[in-house]
Each structure stands twice: as structure tokens, then as C-alpha cells.
Amino acid sequence: MARILFIVSGATYWILKDGTRYATGYWAEEFAVPYKKVTEAGHEVVVATPGGVTPNVDMMSLRPSMAGGEEGALELEAIIRSAEVMRRPLKLSDVRLEDYDAVYLPGGHGPMADLAIDADAGRLLTAQLASGKPLAIVCHAPASILATRIHGESPFKGYRITCFTDEEEEGVGLASRAPWLLETELKEKVGVDFSRGPIWEPYMVEDRNLITGQNPHSAAILADRLLEILK
């Protein structure tokens, strides 16, 4: 049995360009689907957030239109409700990476608000990358890579990655209102080798021990890959 650390956003809103608060949190599918897959395979999940705050699900991600219908939404809700670990997260500052076999970060717009500027998140990602153990990050969670920069330099420079694309951000109507766009920021500020698939389709990129997924539907294939590696 492996222990997997889920680093989850603790944000409840993201401040947009015009100063308004956009309600957010973590995206249900990106937590629930991998959580169910890895726990059913017999692995243990531990959750950590900035300051140890209880993670907040983005309510939009539980809408039937976003969750593949009424049944899909109810299933995601049931998984989240059953996940006791979400109610007693560790503080990121207290995490000892040597206690875990893999690290996974679900997205939602939450990471754009907190993990992108969280020093502990940056430290943990840098250490996990260097350890050679699996680091899986999906959708908006690669925002946390921005926190790995020291004097403008990140160890993720040159890595092949994907994330929620600027085109997908336009698709959800936030591109013009966002203070910054994830794909653009990672290419310009970190110097990643960016790769992408068609919008809304599952797409995964693997480079050494780093595995990234483009969007919510990519969470399932990331979890499957993680399970293969942990066998």
C-alpha cells in the first residue's frame, strides 16, 4: 500500500482583474475521481492545504451540466462526503515528504488564488521533483509551479507539461476577466515546454517523474497512470 499526499487549495474565491471575488475552490471531479481510484486500489490518501484550512469545493463543479448529468453530480458529492481526510487536512508547512510515495494536486480555480503564491507549496513541489517520486498535477493546479521560482528561476524550466489552456479559459468566459492566464504565465515565467490536446478532451503529459493533465477530464487518466507507477 502506498501513501499519496493530495495538496489541495484552501481558497474560496479568486480576485479578478476588476477586483470582484469569483467564488471558487477545488474542482469536484479532479479530487473525487482520483481519490476513489487510489483508495479503492488500497492506497492511503492524506490531504494537506495552506494553513490546514478545510478545502472548499467549487459548487459549479457539482452542477449536473458540469458533472456529466444528475447521476454524475450525485456520485461526486457522495465521494466527497465520504472522504473524511478532507475534514482534517494537514498544514502544508507540517508535511514531511519522506512519508509519501507520490504527490497529487487537483485543480479548480482555487490554486490560482493560493497555491500559485504559496511558499510551502513551492518548496514541496521542488523537493518532490528532485526526489524522483511521482508528482501528478492537473488542470489549474500547475499554477503551484509558479511558487517554485527563486530569483525568477524554477526547477521546472524546460519540463514538458500541460495545464488548463488559455483557450479553455476563454471557453468558460473567464479569460478576459482573469488577472493572468495559466498557460501564458507558465510559458513566460517558468519556461516550460508546453503541450496540449483538443479542448475539453483528456490529455496527459509525462516528463521524468512529472505527470500533468490538461483539464478536469484528464484527472482520471492521471490517476490510472499513478496507479501503474505505484504497482
C-alpha positions as CSV (number, residue, x, y, z in Angstrom):
1,M,0.0,0.0,0.0
2,A,1.3,3.5,-0.9
3,R,0.6,6.8,0.8
4,I,-0.4,9.6,-1.5
5,L,-0.3,13.2,-0.5
6,F,-3.1,15.3,-2.0
7,I,-2.1,19.0,-2.0
8,V,-5.4,20.8,-2.2
9,S,-6.3,24.5,-2.5
10,G,-7.9,26.1,0.6
11,A,-9.2,29.1,-1.4
12,T,-12.9,30.1,-1.5
13,Y,-12.5,32.9,-4.1
14,W,-10.2,34.3,-6.7
15,I,-9.9,38.1,-7.1
16,L,-10.5,39.0,-10.8
17,K,-9.0,41.9,-12.7
18,D,-11.7,44.3,-11.8
19,G,-11.4,43.4,-8.1
20,T,-14.5,41.3,-7.9
21,R,-14.4,38.0,-6.0
22,Y,-15.0,34.9,-8.1
23,A,-16.3,32.0,-5.9
24,T,-14.1,29.0,-6.4
25,G,-12.3,26.2,-4.6
26,Y,-11.2,22.8,-5.8
27,W,-12.9,21.1,-8.8
28,A,-15.0,18.1,-7.6
29,E,-14.1,15.7,-10.4
30,E,-10.4,16.3,-10.0
31,F,-10.4,15.4,-6.3
32,A,-13.2,12.7,-6.3
33,V,-12.2,10.6,-9.3
34,P,-8.5,10.1,-8.4
35,Y,-9.4,9.8,-4.7
36,K,-11.9,6.9,-5.4
37,K,-9.5,5.2,-7.8
38,V,-6.5,5.2,-5.5
39,T,-8.4,4.4,-2.3
40,E,-10.2,1.5,-4.0
41,A,-6.9,0.2,-5.1
42,G,-5.9,0.0,-1.4
43,H,-3.8,3.1,-1.1
44,E,-4.0,5.7,1.6
45,V,-4.7,9.4,0.9
46,V,-3.6,12.3,3.1
47,V,-4.7,15.8,2.4
48,A,-2.8,19.0,3.0
49,T,-3.8,22.6,2.5
50,P,-2.2,26.1,3.1
51,G,-2.7,26.7,6.8
52,G,-4.6,23.4,7.2
53,V,-7.9,25.0,6.2
54,T,-10.7,22.7,5.2
55,P,-10.9,22.6,1.4
56,N,-13.9,24.2,-0.3
57,V,-15.5,22.5,-3.3
58,D,-16.3,24.8,-6.2
59,M,-20.1,24.5,-6.3
60,M,-20.1,24.9,-10.1
61,S,-18.2,21.6,-10.4
62,L,-21.2,19.8,-8.8
63,R,-23.7,21.2,-11.3
64,P,-25.1,18.3,-13.4
65,S,-24.1,20.2,-16.6
66,M,-20.5,20.1,-15.4
67,A,-20.5,16.7,-13.9
68,G,-21.9,14.6,-16.8
69,G,-25.5,14.7,-15.6
70,E,-27.5,14.4,-12.4
71,E,-26.1,10.9,-11.6
72,G,-22.5,12.0,-12.1
73,A,-23.1,15.0,-9.8
74,L,-24.6,12.9,-7.0
75,E,-21.7,10.4,-7.3
76,L,-19.1,13.1,-7.0
77,E,-20.9,14.6,-4.0
78,A,-21.1,11.2,-2.3
79,I,-17.4,10.6,-2.7
80,I,-16.6,14.0,-1.3
81,R,-18.9,13.5,1.6
82,S,-17.3,10.1,2.4
83,A,-13.8,11.5,2.3
84,E,-13.0,12.0,5.9
85,V,-9.5,13.1,5.1
86,M,-10.8,16.4,3.6
87,R,-12.2,17.4,7.0
88,R,-8.8,17.2,8.8
89,P,-6.1,18.3,6.4
90,L,-2.5,18.8,7.4
91,K,-0.8,22.2,7.1
92,L,1.4,22.3,4.1
93,S,4.1,23.7,6.4
94,D,4.0,20.5,8.5
95,V,4.3,18.0,5.6
96,R,7.2,15.6,5.6
97,L,7.6,14.4,2.0
98,E,9.5,11.3,3.0
99,D,6.3,10.0,4.5
100,Y,4.7,9.7,1.0
101,D,5.2,7.7,-2.2
102,A,3.5,10.2,-4.5
103,V,2.1,13.7,-4.6
104,Y,-1.1,14.7,-6.4
105,L,-2.6,18.2,-6.9
106,P,-6.2,18.6,-8.1
107,G,-7.2,21.9,-9.7
108,G,-10.2,24.2,-9.9
109,H,-9.5,28.0,-9.9
110,G,-8.6,27.8,-6.2
111,P,-4.8,27.1,-6.9
112,M,-4.7,30.3,-8.9
113,A,-5.6,32.2,-5.7
114,D,-3.4,30.4,-3.1
115,L,-1.0,27.7,-4.3
116,A,0.4,29.9,-7.0
117,I,1.9,32.2,-4.4
118,D,2.4,29.7,-1.5
119,A,6.0,29.3,-0.4
120,D,5.3,25.9,1.2
121,A,3.7,24.6,-2.0
122,G,6.7,25.8,-4.0
123,R,9.1,24.1,-1.6
124,L,7.2,20.8,-1.6
125,L,6.9,20.7,-5.4
126,T,10.6,21.5,-5.8
127,A,11.6,18.7,-3.3
128,Q,9.2,16.2,-4.9
129,L,10.5,16.9,-8.4
130,A,14.1,16.3,-7.1
131,S,13.1,13.1,-5.3
132,G,12.2,11.2,-8.5
133,K,8.9,10.1,-6.9
134,P,5.7,10.7,-8.9
135,L,4.3,14.2,-8.9
136,A,0.9,14.5,-10.7
137,I,-0.8,17.8,-11.3
138,V,-4.0,18.5,-13.1
139,C,-5.9,21.4,-14.8
140,H,-5.3,24.7,-12.8
141,A,-3.1,23.1,-10.2
142,P,0.1,23.6,-12.2
143,A,-0.4,27.2,-11.0
144,S,1.6,25.9,-8.0
145,I,4.7,25.6,-10.2
146,L,4.8,29.4,-10.2
147,A,5.6,29.2,-6.5
148,T,8.8,27.2,-7.1
149,R,10.6,30.2,-8.6
150,I,13.5,31.6,-6.6
151,H,15.0,34.8,-8.1
152,G,12.9,34.1,-11.2
153,E,14.3,30.6,-11.7
154,S,12.3,27.4,-11.4
155,P,13.5,23.8,-11.4
156,F,10.5,23.1,-13.7
157,K,12.1,25.1,-16.5
158,G,12.3,23.1,-19.7
159,Y,9.9,20.3,-18.4
160,R,7.2,19.2,-20.8
161,I,3.9,20.0,-19.2
162,T,0.2,20.7,-19.9
163,C,-2.4,22.6,-18.0
164,F,-5.8,24.2,-18.5
165,T,-5.3,26.1,-21.7
166,D,-5.9,29.8,-22.4
167,E,-8.5,28.6,-25.0
168,E,-10.4,26.7,-22.3
169,E,-10.3,29.7,-20.0
170,E,-11.9,31.6,-22.9
171,G,-14.5,28.8,-23.2
172,V,-15.6,29.3,-19.6
173,G,-15.8,33.0,-20.1
174,L,-13.0,34.0,-17.6
175,A,-10.1,34.8,-19.9
176,S,-10.9,38.5,-20.3
177,R,-11.6,38.9,-16.6
178,A,-8.7,36.9,-15.2
179,P,-5.7,38.8,-13.7
180,W,-3.5,36.3,-15.5
181,L,-3.7,33.2,-17.7
182,L,-2.1,29.9,-16.6
183,E,-0.8,28.6,-19.9
184,T,0.8,32.0,-20.8
185,E,2.2,32.5,-17.3
186,L,3.9,29.1,-17.2
187,K,5.4,29.5,-20.6
188,E,6.6,33.1,-19.9
189,K,7.5,33.0,-16.2
190,V,8.8,29.4,-15.8
191,G,9.9,28.5,-19.3
192,V,8.1,25.2,-19.5
193,D,7.9,23.2,-22.8
194,F,4.1,23.4,-23.2
195,S,2.0,20.8,-24.9
196,R,-1.8,20.5,-25.3
197,G,-4.6,18.4,-26.8
198,P,-8.0,19.4,-28.0
199,I,-10.1,21.5,-25.6
200,W,-12.1,19.6,-23.0
201,E,-10.6,16.2,-24.1
202,P,-8.5,14.1,-21.6
203,Y,-4.8,14.9,-22.3
204,M,-1.7,13.9,-20.2
205,V,2.0,14.7,-20.5
206,E,4.7,12.7,-18.7
207,D,8.3,14.0,-18.4
208,R,10.5,12.1,-16.0
209,N,8.6,11.9,-12.7
210,L,6.3,14.8,-13.5
211,I,2.8,14.0,-14.9
212,T,0.4,16.8,-15.8
213,G,-3.2,16.8,-17.1
214,Q,-4.9,19.5,-19.1
215,N,-8.4,19.7,-17.7
216,P,-11.0,18.0,-15.4
217,H,-11.5,15.0,-17.7
218,S,-7.7,14.4,-17.5
219,A,-7.9,13.6,-13.8
220,A,-9.0,10.0,-14.4
221,I,-6.1,9.2,-16.8
222,L,-3.6,10.8,-14.4
223,A,-4.9,8.6,-11.5
224,D,-4.7,5.5,-13.7
225,R,-1.1,6.3,-14.6
226,L,-0.3,7.0,-10.9
227,L,-1.6,3.5,-10.1
228,E,0.5,1.9,-12.8
229,I,3.6,3.6,-11.4
230,L,2.8,2.6,-7.8
231,K,2.3,-1.1,-8.5
